[in-house]
């Protein structure tokens, strides 16, 4: 199991018009495929910026395949394909496109684009095409292939909190085996799914859409991807929103510790809310109730729990089953039901919740590869490696931050030490000098991307503007907060930056 912290949950000079090099198939909506521009594209990459792209109808949207080099340092070498979808603007031919990314890393931007096409306000939808591109190695793009479904079942069941030399060895071996499987089954691509490379892909997409500026809505890890794009191409940035911001300046330890604090903050909020309910499974005292949850995980560490199926609930799966419900306050009732059943010896609901996080179907098949590609991206982005002794020394600090999640998240920082592929494109320092205002949003009790990270990213960006949502759950825009919705939609439609220090309650 990789760092559980990572799993819980990211130019314009004069434009040279390359001409219309995409197919002009008439579509049901009358949408006209764009022409590409190769503005300032390095000569070695111009063929990617001016490639012929064939758009076809896919449901109410339009889809295409886009080719990019696997290694931008060797653009004449092997290539990989990206799957893109465009949801046309409702007001007729649009002059701008918002690219969206849901995070992960490993989440499907194609799925997210469909959701955001229904979420953005009418004024935004009238003016902008909404575009989703599954990042290299992800989802419908040529996917990174690693473990089989059955092997990944075993991977998710590994003890995340080892307490013996045998368990420590098994945890470390599981990460190495995953990386070796990626390398064996995906070849060169396995070493080239870094955020820097994905950001470069997004600029190719921008050019193929005929846009001189990239408008962007990134959530969670999508904020890191957006920030890296802004660093690499500051004069290509249009209107960029980073919601549920990641702090890319943090190393593995501080990042994991931040999430440890965030998840404990979120489960504290759940417990305080639960004990006010008539049928709270953790009792009437929040602190004692959190002790019951920690005790449940400890019992599962010793002995997996029966479910209504053939599988048993392990500590690792319970960890994910609990954590996934903290992303949205609306899912807290599912956590209560899962805990109530588990306290009675039935792990079925928590196992189902864990499966939901990893998008595992009842037939044992996984939809998408988020649960595996996340490891490759995170470890290719960072060159930091800790020894086992250094990791063990961190455990008391993590336990103090979170009695429930601390030990598992501490062991998670060891993951990239055991990843067998060396990073060649680590994350750059972020300032994005020369970019226009970039809107950074943080939620005060966000479990996966703590509010402090949004504050940090806004300060790192030369043109960062911080917008705060007071509340629970991961990310802000789709939380039902009208203040947030209005601020984001207005920023996209006319470029108006919210007043300094705006807090939405």
C-alpha positions in Angstrom: 0.0 0.0 0.0 1.4 3.4 -1.0 1.2 6.4 1.2 -2.3 6.2 2.5 -2.0 10.0 2.8 -1.8 10.3 -0.9 -4.6 7.8 -1.6 -7.2 9.6 0.6 -7.7 11.9 -0.4 -3.4 17.7 -7.2 2.5 30.8 -23.7 1.7 33.9 -25.7 4.1 35.4 -28.1 2.6 36.2 -31.4 0.4 33.2 -32.3 1.3 31.2 -35.3 -1.8 29.9 -36.8 -1.1 26.4 -38.1 -4.4 26.2 -39.9 -7.3 23.9 -39.6 -5.9 20.4 -39.2 -8.8 18.6 -37.6 -11.6 16.9 -39.3 -14.8 18.9 -40.0 -17.4 16.2 -39.4 -20.7 17.8 -38.8 -22.1 16.9 -35.4 -25.6 16.7 -34.1 -25.2 19.9 -32.1 -23.6 21.8 -35.0 -20.4 22.2 -32.9 -17.5 22.9 -35.2 -14.2 21.3 -34.2 -11.4 23.8 -33.5 -8.4 24.7 -35.5 -5.0 24.3 -33.8 -2.3 26.9 -33.0 1.3 26.2 -32.4 2.1 29.4 -30.6 5.7 29.3 -29.4 5.8 25.5 -29.5 9.4 24.2 -29.6 10.2 23.0 -33.2 10.6 19.5 -31.9 7.1 19.5 -30.6 5.3 21.3 -33.4 4.0 18.1 -34.9 2.1 17.4 -31.7 0.6 20.9 -31.5 -0.5 20.6 -35.2 -1.6 17.0 -35.4 -4.8 16.0 -37.1 -7.5 15.3 -34.6 -10.7 13.6 -35.5 -13.6 14.5 -33.2 -16.7 12.3 -33.1 -20.0 12.5 -31.3 -20.1 10.7 -27.9 -23.4 11.1 -26.2 -24.1 14.8 -26.0 -20.4 15.7 -26.2 -17.5 15.2 -28.6 -14.5 13.0 -28.2 -11.1 12.6 -29.7 -7.7 10.9 -29.3 -4.6 13.1 -28.9 -1.1 11.9 -29.3 1.8 13.1 -27.1 5.4 12.0 -26.6 6.0 9.6 -23.8 9.3 11.4 -23.0 9.4 15.1 -23.8 13.2 14.9 -23.7 13.0 12.5 -26.6 10.0 13.8 -28.7 11.0 11.6 -31.7 10.6 8.5 -29.5 7.5 6.5 -28.5 4.2 8.2 -28.0 1.1 7.7 -25.9 -2.6 8.7 -26.5 -4.9 10.9 -24.4 -8.7 10.7 -24.6 -10.4 14.1 -24.6 -14.0 15.2 -24.4 -15.6 18.6 -25.1 -19.0 19.6 -23.8 -19.9 22.6 -26.1 -20.9 25.9 -24.7 -24.7 26.4 -24.6 -24.5 29.9 -26.1 -23.1 28.9 -29.5 -19.5 28.8 -30.7 -17.3 29.5 -27.7 -14.1 31.6 -27.7 -12.8 29.9 -24.5 -12.5 26.4 -23.0 -12.3 25.4 -19.3 -10.2 22.3 -18.9 -11.1 20.5 -15.7 -9.4 17.9 -13.5 -10.7 16.1 -10.4 -7.5 15.2 -8.8 -6.3 11.8 -7.5 -3.8 11.7 -9.1 -5.6 9.2 -11.3 -9.2 10.5 -11.3 -10.9 10.7 -14.7 -11.2 14.2 -16.1 -13.6 12.9 -18.7 -16.1 11.8 -16.0 -15.4 15.1 -14.1 -16.1 17.2 -17.2 -19.5 15.6 -17.5 -20.2 16.5 -13.9 -18.9 20.1 -14.2 -20.8 20.7 -17.4 -23.9 20.4 -15.2 -22.4 22.2 -12.2 -21.1 25.4 -13.7 -23.6 28.3 -13.7 -25.6 29.2 -16.8 -23.4 32.2 -17.6 -20.3 30.1 -17.5 -21.8 27.4 -19.7 -23.0 29.9 -22.2 -19.5 31.2 -22.8 -17.2 28.2 -22.3 -16.7 24.8 -23.7 -16.0 22.3 -20.8 -13.1 20.0 -21.6 -11.9 16.9 -19.9 -8.7 15.1 -20.7 -7.7 11.9 -18.8 -4.1 12.4 -18.0 -1.5 10.1 -19.5 -1.7 6.7 -18.0 -5.2 7.3 -16.5 -8.7 6.1 -17.2 -9.7 6.3 -20.9 -6.3 7.5 -22.0 -3.8 4.8 -22.7 -3.9 3.5 -19.2 -1.0 2.5 -17.0 -1.3 -1.2 -16.5 0.1 -2.8 -13.4 -1.6 -5.4 -11.2 -4.5 -7.6 -12.1 -7.8 -7.0 -10.3 -7.2 -10.1 -8.1 -3.7 -9.0 -7.3 -4.8 -5.5 -6.5 -7.4 -6.9 -4.1 -4.5 -8.4 -2.2 -2.6 -5.1 -2.3 -5.5 -3.1 -0.7 -5.7 -5.7 2.0 -2.1 -5.3 3.1 -1.7 -4.2 6.7 -1.0 -0.4 6.6 0.2 -0.4 10.2 2.8 -3.2 10.5 3.9 -4.2 13.9 6.4 -7.0 13.2 9.4 -7.4 10.9 7.3 -9.8 8.7 4.5 -7.3 8.3 6.9 -4.4 7.6 8.6 -6.5 4.9 5.2 -7.4 3.3 4.2 -3.8 3.2 7.4 -2.7 1.6 7.4 -5.6 -0.9 3.9 -4.8 -1.9 4.9 -1.3 -3.2 8.0 -2.7 -5.0 5.9 -5.4 -6.6 3.3 -2.8 -7.8 6.0 -0.7 -9.4 7.6 -3.6 -11.0 4.3 -4.7 -12.4 3.7 -1.2 -13.9 7.1 -1.4 -15.5 6.6 -4.9 -16.9 3.1 -4.3 -18.2 3.4 -0.6 -19.3 7.0 -0.3 -20.4 8.4 3.2 -20.8 5.2 4.9 -19.9 5.5 3.8 -16.3 8.5 6.1 -15.8 6.7 9.1 -17.5 3.5 9.9 -15.7 4.8 12.8 -13.6 2.8 15.9 -13.1 5.3 18.0 -15.1 4.8 15.7 -18.1 1.0 15.9 -17.7 1.1 19.7 -17.5 3.0 19.7 -20.8 0.3 17.5 -22.3 -2.3 20.0 -21.2 -0.5 22.7 -23.2 -0.6 20.5 -26.3 -4.3 20.1 -25.7 -4.7 23.9 -25.4 -3.0 24.4 -28.7 -5.2 21.8 -30.4 -8.3 23.5 -29.1 -7.1 26.7 -30.7 -6.8 28.6 -27.4 -4.1 31.1 -26.7 -4.8 30.9 -23.0 -5.6 27.9 -20.8 -8.6 28.3 -18.5 -8.5 25.7 -15.8 -10.6 24.3 -12.9 -8.6 21.9 -10.8 -9.8 20.1 -7.7 -7.5 18.5 -5.1 -4.5 17.1 -7.0 -5.9 19.0 -10.0 -4.7 22.1 -8.1 -1.1 20.9 -8.1 -1.4 20.1 -11.8 -2.7 23.6 -12.5 0.0 25.2 -10.4 2.7 23.3 -12.2 1.2 24.3 -15.6 1.2 27.9 -14.4 4.9 27.6 -13.4 5.8 26.1 -16.8 3.6 28.3 -18.9 2.8 31.5 -16.9 2.0 33.6 -20.0 -0.4 30.9 -21.2 -2.6 31.0 -18.1 -6.1 32.4 -18.5 -8.6 32.1 -15.7 -7.4 29.4 -13.3 -9.3 28.1 -10.2 -7.6 25.8 -7.8 -10.1 24.3 -5.3 -9.0 22.1 -2.4 -5.4 23.2 -2.9 -2.3 21.1 -2.5 0.9 22.6 -1.1 3.5 21.4 -3.7 6.3 22.8 -1.6 5.8 20.2 1.1 8.0 17.1 1.3 6.6 13.6 1.9 6.7 13.8 5.7 5.1 17.2 6.1 2.5 16.4 3.4 1.5 13.2 5.2 1.5 14.9 8.5 -0.8 17.6 7.1 -3.3 15.0 5.9 -3.0 13.2 9.2 -4.1 16.5 10.9 -6.8 17.1 8.3 -8.3 13.6 8.6 -8.3 13.8 12.4 -9.9 17.2 12.2 -12.6 15.7 10.0 -13.3 12.7 12.1 -13.4 14.9 15.2 -16.1 16.9 13.4 -18.0 13.7 12.5 -17.8 12.5 16.1 -19.0 15.8 17.6 -22.0 15.7 15.1 -22.7 12.0 15.7 -23.0 12.1 19.4 -25.8 14.6 19.0 -27.8 12.0 17.1 -30.2 9.6 18.7 -28.6 6.5 17.2 -24.9 7.3 17.2 -22.9 4.1 17.1 -19.9 5.6 18.9 -21.9 6.6 22.0 -22.6 9.9 23.6 -19.0 11.1 24.3 -17.0 12.1 21.2 -13.6 11.5 22.6 -14.6 8.1 23.9 -16.2 7.4 20.6 -13.0 8.1 18.7 -11.3 5.6 21.0 -13.9 3.0 20.0 -13.0 3.6 16.3 -9.3 3.3 17.0 -10.0 0.1 19.0 -11.9 -1.3 16.0 -8.9 -0.7 13.7 -6.6 -2.4 16.3 -8.9 -5.4 16.5 -8.9 -5.7 12.7 -5.1 -5.5 12.7 -5.1 -8.7 14.8 -8.0 -10.4 13.1 -9.9 -9.5 9.9 -13.7 -9.4 10.2 -16.3 -11.5 8.5 -18.6 -9.9 6.0 -21.7 -11.1 4.2 -19.6 -12.3 1.3 -16.5 -14.4 1.0 -14.0 -11.6 1.6 -13.0 -10.4 5.1 -12.5 -6.8 6.2 -8.9 -6.0 6.9 -7.6 -3.0 8.9 -6.4 -1.4 5.6 -9.8 -1.7 4.0 -11.5 -0.3 7.1 -9.1 2.6 7.0 -10.2 3.5 3.5 -13.9 2.7 4.3 -13.8 5.2 7.1 -11.7 7.8 5.4 -13.7 8.0 2.2 -16.8 9.1 4.1 -15.0 12.1 5.5 -14.7 13.7 2.0 -18.3 14.8 2.2 -20.5 15.5 5.2 -23.4 14.0 3.3 -21.8 10.6 3.6 -21.4 10.7 7.3 -24.5 8.6 7.8 -22.9 5.8 5.8 -20.0 5.9 8.2 -22.4 5.6 11.1 -24.0 2.5 9.5 -20.7 1.0 8.7 -19.4 1.4 12.3 -22.6 0.2 13.8 -22.4 -3.0 11.8 -18.6 -3.4 12.5 -19.1 -3.0 16.2 -21.5 -6.0 15.9 -18.9 -8.1 14.0 -20.1 -7.4 10.4 -17.6 -5.7 8.2 -19.7 -5.7 5.1 -20.6 -1.9 4.9 -17.0 -0.7 5.6 -15.7 -3.1 2.9 -18.3 -1.8 0.5 -17.2 1.8 1.3 -13.5 0.8 0.7 -14.5 -0.8 -2.6 -16.3 2.4 -3.5 -13.2 4.5 -3.0 -11.2 2.2 -5.3 -14.1 1.9 -7.7 -14.3 -1.9 -7.3 -17.5 -3.5 -8.6 -19.3 -6.4 -7.0 -17.9 -8.6 -9.7 -14.3 -7.9 -8.5 -13.5 -5.7 -11.5 -12.0 -2.2 -11.0 -13.4 0.8 -12.9 -10.4 2.9 -13.8 -6.9 2.6 -12.3 -6.8 5.5 -9.8 -5.8 3.1 -7.0 -2.6 2.2 -8.8 -1.5 5.2 -10.9 -1.5 7.4 -7.8 1.6 5.6 -6.6 3.5 6.1 -9.8 2.6 9.8 -10.1 3.4 10.7 -6.5 6.7 8.8 -6.5 7.8 10.3 -9.8 7.1 13.8 -8.5 9.3 13.4 -5.5 12.9 12.5 -5.0 12.6 12.3 -1.2 13.3 8.9 0.3 13.2 8.0 3.9 14.8 5.0 5.6 12.8 2.5 7.6 14.5 3.8 10.8 13.6 7.4 9.9 10.0 6.4 9.3 9.7 4.5 12.6 11.0 7.5 14.4 8.2 9.6 13.0 5.4 7.4 14.3 4.9 9.1 17.7 4.6 12.5 16.0 1.9 11.1 13.7 0.1 9.3 16.5 -0.1 12.6 18.4 -1.6 14.3 15.4 -4.2 11.5 14.9 -4.8 8.6 17.3 -7.1 7.1 14.6 -5.1 7.5 11.4 -1.6 8.4 12.6 0.3 5.1 12.5 -0.9 4.1 9.0 -0.2 7.5 7.5 3.3 7.5 9.1 4.1 4.2 7.5 2.8 5.6 4.2 5.7 8.0 3.8 8.0 5.0 3.3 6.3 4.1 0.0 8.4 6.0 -2.4 11.6 4.6 -0.9 10.4 1.3 -2.2 9.2 2.5 -5.6 11.5 0.9 -8.2 11.3 3.7 -10.9 13.5 6.7 -10.5 12.0 10.2 -11.0 13.3 12.3 -13.8 10.8 15.2 -13.7 10.4 16.2 -10.1 8.0 19.0 -9.1 9.4 22.5 -9.6 9.2 25.3 -7.1 6.0 27.2 -7.7 5.7 31.0 -8.1 4.2 31.4 -11.7 5.7 34.8 -12.1 3.9 36.7 -14.8 0.6 34.8 -14.6 -2.6 36.7 -14.2 -4.6 36.3 -10.9 -5.1 32.7 -9.9 -8.0 31.9 -7.5 -7.0 29.4 -4.7 -9.8 28.0 -2.6 -9.5 26.2 0.8 -12.1 24.7 3.1 -11.4 25.0 6.8 -12.1 21.4 7.7 -11.0 19.7 4.5 -9.6 16.3 5.4 -7.6 15.5 2.3 -6.1 18.9 1.5 -6.0 20.9 4.8 -6.9 24.6 4.7 -3.3 25.5 5.6 -2.3 24.1 2.2 -4.5 26.6 0.3 -3.1 29.4 2.4 0.4 28.2 1.5 -0.2 27.8 -2.3 -1.9 31.2 -2.5 1.2 32.8 -0.9 3.6 30.9 -3.2 1.9 32.0 -6.3 2.9 35.5 -7.3 -0.7 36.3 -8.3 -2.5 33.9 -5.9 -5.8 35.1 -4.4 -7.2 33.1 -1.5 -10.9 32.3 -1.1 -12.0 30.6 2.1 -15.0 28.3 2.7 -15.8 27.6 6.4 -17.1 24.0 6.5 -16.6 20.3 6.3 -15.7 18.1 3.4 -13.2 18.0 0.5 -13.2 21.0 -1.9 -15.7 23.9 -2.0 -17.3 24.5 -5.4 -19.9 21.7 -5.4 -20.6 22.0 -1.7 -23.8 24.0 -2.0 -22.2 27.2 -0.8 -23.8 30.0 -2.9 -21.0 32.4 -2.0 -18.3 30.1 -3.4 -20.4 29.3 -6.5 -21.0 33.0 -7.2 -17.3 33.9 -6.7 -16.0 31.2 -9.0 -18.6 31.7 -11.7 -18.1 35.4 -11.8 -14.3 34.9 -11.9 -14.7 32.7 -15.0 -17.3 34.9 -16.8 -15.6 38.3 -16.4 -12.3 37.7 -14.7 -13.4 39.5 -11.5 -11.2 38.4 -8.5 -13.1 38.1 -5.2 -12.2 40.8 -2.7 -9.1 40.1 -0.7 -9.7 37.7 2.2 -13.3 36.8 1.3 -14.6 34.1 3.6 -17.8 32.1 2.7 -19.8 30.6 5.5 
